[in-house]
Amino acid sequence: MLSRRADYEPALDVAAAQPMLAQTLDWAAINSGTTNLAGLATIAGKLVDAFSALPGKIGLRDADPVEAILPDGAVRPVARGQNLHLAVRPGAPVQILLTGHMDTVYAADHAFQAIARLDDGRINGPGVADMKSGLSIMLAALTGLETSPLRDRVGYEVVINSDEETGSHGSAGLIARAARGKAAALTYEPSATPDGLLAGARPGSGNFSIVVTGRSAHAGRNPEDGRNAILAAADLALRLAKAAGPRLSVNPARIEGGSPNNVVPDHAVLRVNLRPSTPEDELRATSHIRSAIAMVAAAHDVTIHSHGGFARPPKPLDPAAERLFALVRECGATLGQTIGWAPSGGVCDGNNIAAAGVAVVDTMGARGGAIHSADEFLIPESLAERAMLSTLVLLELAERGQS
């Protein structure tokens, strides 16, 4: 356990005293589903105003181009919101990256829009845990850091993106650039469990839209002249699923396309998600996809084009990550908090940061649960807990120079 230094106390107190609950409720009242560009613009403006209290250069960055595959196989550009970027003391000897996201999974027309206080003290609402509260904790910790004499030893970049919930396709480049040269990174996803467990190793995640083009024909007069795209897509789904195992999950999620019952269908799109445990498993999964596509194309005499890829690389716990997790645990013990971690099947921007070679703890946000559902909840007392934890981690990184 770290010895709790008296000169850290003022910064910890400042962090804990920030109006995190009020900010969380204010920000969660704004629908910011990934596709709600107006809502994202509103919350982005509020976040710029709030984070402008910190020193440094702040601004909104346009998203990189993003494309989607329509059910008919056409490629369509998809608009994404702007991303907040803040850089503070880029010349300081210790450089840290802090990330979060302003978007939620709840679209503007989703039924779950209201915030409610539950009888047990928890708060139910869209994004209260994932992750409007995490953004308030990040800001509180940085506010505390800025009151410490150690602040001049540490610089940081903050990225708050607008499309994390759909894979960060428009913001991955910004995150990768911000990760360069960083000693460590903290991401403010909510805890993995309501008792505060951190997510350790994560699998990667790849989403693929595989377009199958066959040949139409009359289903009664000359079906032998047709090439059934639906049948080929189903065969491909089964072949891909055969690769599933303890180190790779495969989820064929949807087949779109088809035709009237009296026509051999000449078009289909297979949507599939794969989650490899390690980079080596990702390579094997990529090879399996290519092999399965080649075999199905030959067996059914169809043309197949694959779109998408592994936007979230696997995030194993390497020695640098283990040291950073150990530091977080030590800081927690100093504050009377029990910190543990376990592997998680979910993915987030922490995957991308780890792939850039930077140690990251990506569940530094609030304690809560039931995320991505109408039962999502926040445990309010965790706001001060987690703000103090982050502040102490930042101060220790400033003092030590690395994780």
Secondary structure by P-SEA (a helix, b strand, c coil): cccccccaaaaaaaaaacaaaaaaaaaaaccccccaaaaaaaaaaaaaaaacccccbbbbbbbcbbbbbccccbbbbbbbbbbbbbbccccccbbbbbbbbccccccccccccbbbbccccccccccccccaaaaaaaaaaaaaaaaccccccccbbbbbbccccccccccaaaaaaaaccccbbbbbccccccccccccbbbbbbbbbbbbbbbbccccccccccccaaaaaaaaaaaaaccccccbbbbbcccccccccccccccbbbbbbbbbccaaaaaaaaaaaaaaaaaaaaaacbbbbbccccccccccccaaaaaaaaaaaaaaaaacbbbbbbbbccccaaaaaaaaccccccccbbbccccccccbbbcccaaaaaaaaaaaaaaaaaaaccc
